Amino acid sequence: MLGSTHGTLTTHFRARVVACGEEPHAAVHSMTAAAAEGDLDVSGRPLHATVADLDRFFRPESVAVIGASDTEGRPRTGITRQLVAWAERVGARLHPVHPTRESVFGRPCSPSVADLPEQVDLAVLLVGDPLPVIEELGQAKVKFAVAFASGFAETGEEGAAAQARLAAAVERSGLRLLGPNTNLNAFEAFRDDLDGPAIALITQSGHQGRPVYTLQELGVRLSHWAPTGNEADLETADFISYFSQRPEVGAIACYVEGLKDGRSFLLAADRAARAGVPVVAVKVGRTETGARTAASHTGKLTGADQVVDAAMRQFGVIRVDGLDELQDTAALLARARKPQADGVVVYSISGGTGAHFSDLATGAGLKLPTLSEEKQRELHEWIPDYLNVANPVDNGGHPVGDWRGRKIIDAILADPDVGVLICPITGPFPPMSDKLAQDLVDAAETTAKLVCVVWGSPVGTEDAYRTTLLGSSRVATFRTFGNCITAVKAYLDHHRFAASYRSPFDEAPRTPSPSFRKAQALMRPGHQLSEHAAKQLLRAYGIRVPREQLVTSAAAAVRAAGLVGFPVVMKASGARLAHKTELGLVKVGLTSASQVRDAYRELTDIARYEGIELDGVLVCQMIERGVEMMVGVTHDALFGPTVTVGLGGVLVEVLHDAAVRVPPFGEDQVRAMLGELRGRALLEGVRGGPPVDVDALVEVVLRVQRMALELGDDLAELDINPLMVLGRGQGAVALDALAVCR
């Protein structure tokens, strides 16, 4: 329920500086004082998540309720009553605070925070304006506070200003605040009779967490609920970091409307990934990416939501679309054991059901291996020979009604290539479906492999579903094909990701490279660089460009062509010049001195007619053979610098085929980016063409990333297009480049 989003972490620092009245370097120091030396990256940003100690928030020893009431019919009374019950459940001492009451619900009432009989861990603010109370809470050394009041950033500019004042007061006080515009979800009653790993829930809109909360009624344990509201202080990232360290938490489920700070979110996701705790998130809404330079191809390719999506995948956050997917996927990831294999077998009592489900599962990317001839012969001991048992396995119905049913299930699960057994039961057909459900539950108790059932009946009151399937903690039961497939794919993807995860923050550069000083000297704050200057910037970072010379006369152009070597390309070069081809400011394939001389005059005449100021004309080596790619840098309002790679040349305008990542990232992520491209086959060679130098392309992307990290906000945009990737072992050459300095 964020009314606005902050920018990059640097921007966030500066916002806090203004609020606190500190010098920028002092504010940054105060925010990173706990970090050990070397825990900042090359641009001064933290490399590790700060984990708030929230134990005393969720399990306080003492609680103060500011504005407590026991007058019937008033909203504060209902809230106070619920807090009293919650305090009793968690074993906390509750102290009502009200200036005119002697007692509330029979408990002695203090007139102010200063008069409390003890230092309290948590203060719950039932007041319309929490700002005046914050300073008192800080003086009383209160650790945490919750503000329910609305009317802040969610209401517009005036409310956002009020929230900024509240955040500044919280920063000065030393306490941590949940809210404002939050609710009572953190103080819900959680069932304590359920076993196994739990789901920890984070929501910005409280009601959107209800489907996950009610999973308790289906036997799924829930341990925490953090309703973050407007996130003036404590944010989603704080709770992800905290929950990922809790031993009882098997998965974290999030409903996110807006991220407060992209860097903080990624650091928290990284901490969860290090701990192997899956994070499942519904992310709704769109963020503003800020102004884009119209000249840049890169800025047009990836919108804000694409950046969020890529950043989540990069750090293993599983993004789902709906609340039903959130609850089913989180429940499976929290409870299922580590997969023994990635093969999925679909087992049904109907050939049509099995074929339908298998099509959907294969289309979603699940691996459905063909069972071995030996395994098929074994299954045909109990299943008629005319039925297909290669995968999907169709038993024809009748075998599940007797002793054969369990034999079939056990035989499938015994296959070493099978890690998941999915049985779609499209509708109840007792007693056959009852026996099948019981056999699946019994088999699941004896195997470490995942057994899933899709109970397709719209009624949901059948005993086989309510008692047998939901009564099992080992069978994952779904109501729809889609949710089952989404959850199983997330389960296999998460464990594959976790097994190979290496934190990119561990490898992020901590000191500037020798290229940084060279690049700094080339930057022109507030200006777009000419192509010639942009290529010098690339050279500083070791990115290859063609042989070329910048000339200011026709005679010099002829001499340059002789040195560069015919054929040549000639291009006008100017600080505000972007799409040169459309203006006729590029001449290709010039093979003689006369052509060069004529081209120079034509280029300068066009520029003069169009009123374009040039710094000269580039005479460039002509490189024809290769695959044209694009690599670029843009700035996202949440995550800061982002790096994009995609098909280049004219295809960038037509296909918009690109992948994006948020630095820092390693070589594995670059190769994953290339694997996401629809046109990736071009890199491997098509129609007899040779494969290109993918290693060189990967190296260019990594060098561009280094540039983005080191130059930071000073480099507003970079667009290398085309980057000609040559044959294997021959490298890659940046034929054109555009750079914008901030």
Rosetta blueprint (number, residue, H / E / L):
1 M L
2 L L
3 G L
4 S L
5 T L
6 H L
7 G L
8 T L
9 L H
10 T H
11 T H
12 H H
13 F H
14 R H
15 A H
16 R H
17 V H
18 V H
19 A H
20 C H
21 G L
22 E L
23 E L
24 P H
25 H H
26 A H
27 A H
28 V H
29 H H
30 S H
31 M H
32 T H
33 A L
34 A L
35 A L
36 A L
37 E L
38 G L
39 D L
40 L E
41 D L
42 V L
43 S L
44 G L
45 R L
46 P E
47 L L
48 H L
49 A L
50 T L
51 V L
52 A L
53 D L
54 L L
55 D H
56 R H
57 F H
58 F H
59 R L
60 P L
61 E L
62 S E
63 V E
64 A E
65 V E
66 I E
67 G L
68 A L
69 S L
70 D L
71 T L
72 E L
73 G L
74 R L
75 P H
76 R H
77 T H
78 G H
79 I H
80 T H
81 R H
82 Q H
83 L H
84 V H
85 A H
86 W H
87 A H
88 E H
89 R H
90 V H
91 G L
92 A L
93 R E
94 L E
95 H E
96 P E
97 V E
98 H L
99 P L
100 T L
101 R L
102 E L
103 S E
104 V E
105 F L
106 G L
107 R E
108 P E
109 C L
110 S E
111 P L
112 S L
113 V H
114 A H
115 D H
116 L L
117 P L
118 E L
119 Q L
120 V L
121 D L
122 L E
123 A E
124 V E
125 L E
126 L L
127 V L
128 G L
129 D L
130 P L
131 L H
132 P H
133 V H
134 I H
135 E H
136 E H
137 L H
138 G H
139 Q H
140 A L
141 K L
142 V L
143 K L
144 F E
145 A E
146 V E
147 A E
148 F L
149 A L
150 S L
151 G L
152 F L
153 A H
154 E H
155 T H
156 G L
157 E H
158 E H
159 G H
160 A H
161 A H
162 A H
163 Q H
164 A H
165 R H
166 L H
167 A H
168 A H
169 A H
170 V H
171 E H
172 R H
173 S H
174 G L
175 L L
176 R E
177 L E
178 L E
179 G L
180 P L
181 N L
182 T L
183 N L
184 L H
185 N H
186 A H
187 F H
188 E L
189 A L
190 F L
191 R L
192 D L
193 D L
194 L L
195 D L
196 G L
197 P L
198 A E
199 I E
200 A E
201 L E
202 I E
203 T E
204 Q L
205 S L
206 G H
207 H H
208 Q H
209 G H
210 R H
211 P H
212 V H
213 Y H
214 T H
215 L H
216 Q H
217 E H
218 L H
219 G L
220 V L
221 R L
222 L E
223 S E
224 H E
225 W E
226 A E
227 P E
228 T L
229 G L
230 N L
231 E L
232 A L
233 D L
234 L L
235 E L
236 T H
237 A H
238 D H
239 F H
240 I H
241 S H
242 Y H
243 F H
244 S L
245 Q L
246 R L
247 P L
248 E L
249 V E
250 G E
251 A E
252 I E
253 A E
254 C E
255 Y E
256 V E
257 E L
258 G L
259 L L
260 K L
261 D L
262 G H
263 R H
264 S H
265 F H
266 L H
267 L H
268 A H
269 A H
270 D H
271 R H
272 A H
273 A H
274 R H
275 A H
276 G L
277 V L
278 P L
279 V E
280 V E
281 A E
282 V E
283 K E
284 V L
285 G L
286 R L
287 T L
288 E L
289 T L
290 G L
291 A L
292 R L
293 T L
294 A L
295 A L
296 S L
297 H L
298 T H
299 G H
300 K H
301 L H
302 T L
303 G L
304 A H
305 D H
306 Q H
307 V H
308 V H
309 D H
310 A H
311 A H
312 M H
313 R H
314 Q H
315 F L
316 G L
317 V E
318 I E
319 R E
320 V E
321 D L
322 G L
323 L H
324 D H
325 E H
326 L H
327 Q H
328 D H
329 T H
330 A H
331 A H
332 L H
333 L H
334 A H
335 R H
336 A L
337 R L
338 K L
339 P L
340 Q L
341 A L
342 D L
343 G E
344 V E
345 V E
346 V E
347 Y E
348 S E
349 I L
350 S L
351 G H
352 G H
353 T H
354 G H
355 A H
356 H H
357 F H
358 S H
359 D H
360 L H
361 A H
362 T H
363 G H
364 A L
365 G L
366 L L
367 K E
368 L L
369 P L
370 T L
371 L L
372 S L
373 E H
374 E H
375 K H
376 Q H
377 R H
378 E H
379 L H
380 H L
381 E L
382 W L
383 I L
384 P L
385 D L
386 Y L
387 L L
388 N L
389 V L
390 A L
391 N L
392 P L
393 V E
394 D E
395 N L
396 G L
397 G L
398 H H
399 P H
400 V H
401 G H
402 D L
403 W L
404 R H
405 G H
406 R H
407 K H
408 I H
409 I H
410 D H
411 A H
412 I H
413 L H
414 A H
415 D L
416 P L
417 D L
418 V E
419 G E
420 V E
421 L E
422 I E
423 C E
424 P E
425 I E
426 T L
427 G L
428 P L
429 F L
430 P L
431 P L
432 M H
433 S H
434 D H
435 K H
436 L H
437 A H
438 Q H
439 D H
440 L H
441 V H
442 D H
443 A H
444 A H
445 E L
446 T L
447 T L
448 A L
449 K L
450 L E
451 V E
452 C E
453 V E
454 V E
455 W E
456 G L
457 S L
458 P L
459 V L
460 G L
461 T L
462 E L
463 D H
464 A H
465 Y H
466 R H
467 T H
468 T H
469 L H
470 L L
471 G L
472 S L
473 S L
474 R L
475 V E
476 A E
477 T E
478 F E
479 R L
480 T L
481 F H
482 G H
483 N H
484 C H
485 I H
486 T H
487 A H
488 V H
489 K H
490 A H
491 Y H
492 L H
493 D H
494 H H
495 H H
496 R H
497 F H
498 A H
499 A H
500 S H
501 Y L
502 R L
503 S L
504 P H
505 F H
506 D H
507 E L
508 A L
509 P L
510 R L
511 T L
512 P L
513 S L
514 P H
515 S H
516 F H
517 R H
518 K H
519 A H
520 Q H
521 A H
522 L H
523 M L
524 R L
525 P L
526 G L
527 H L
528 Q E
529 L E
530 S L
531 E H
532 H H
533 A H
534 A H
535 K H
536 Q H
537 L H
538 L H
539 R H
540 A H
541 Y L
542 G L
543 I L
544 R L
545 V L
546 P L
547 R L
548 E E
549 Q E
550 L E
551 V E
552 T L
553 S L
554 A H
555 A H
556 A H
557 A H
558 V H
559 R H
560 A H
561 A H
562 G H
563 L H
564 V H
565 G L
566 F L
567 P L
568 V E
569 V E
570 M E
571 K E
572 A E
573 S E
574 G L
575 A L
576 R L
577 L L
578 A L
579 H L
580 K L
581 T H
582 E H
583 L H
584 G L
585 L L
586 V E
587 K E
588 V E
589 G E
590 L E
591 T L
592 S L
593 A H
594 S H
595 Q H
596 V H
597 R H
598 D H
599 A H
600 Y H
601 R H
602 E H
603 L H
604 T H
605 D H
606 I H
607 A H
608 R H
609 Y H
610 E H
611 G L
612 I L
613 E L
614 L L
615 D L
616 G E
617 V E
618 L E
619 V E
620 C E
621 Q E
622 M L
623 I L
624 E L
625 R L
626 G L
627 V E
628 E E
629 M E
630 M E
631 V E
632 G E
633 V E
634 T E
635 H E
636 D E
637 A L
638 L L
639 F L
640 G E
641 P E
642 T E
643 V E
644 T E
645 V E
646 G E
647 L E
648 G L
649 G L
650 V L
651 L H
652 V H
653 E H
654 V H
655 L H
656 H L
657 D L
658 A E
659 A E
660 V E
661 R E
662 V L
663 P L
664 P L
665 F L
666 G L
667 E H
668 D H
669 Q H
670 V H
671 R H
672 A H
673 M H
674 L H
675 G H
676 E H
677 L L
678 R L
679 G L
680 R L
681 A H
682 L H
683 L H
684 E H
685 G L
686 V L
687 R L
688 G L
689 G L
690 P L
691 P L
692 V E
693 D L
694 V H
695 D H
696 A H
697 L H
698 V H
699 E H
700 V H
701 V H
702 L H
703 R H
704 V H
705 Q H
706 R H
707 M H
708 A H
709 L H
710 E H
711 L H
712 G H
713 D H
714 D H
715 L E
716 A E
717 E E
718 L E
719 D E
720 I E
721 N E
722 P E
723 L E
724 M E
725 V E
726 L L
727 G E
728 R L
729 G L
730 Q L
731 G L
732 A E
733 V E
734 A E
735 L L
736 D L
737 A E
738 L E
739 A E
740 V E
741 C E
742 R L
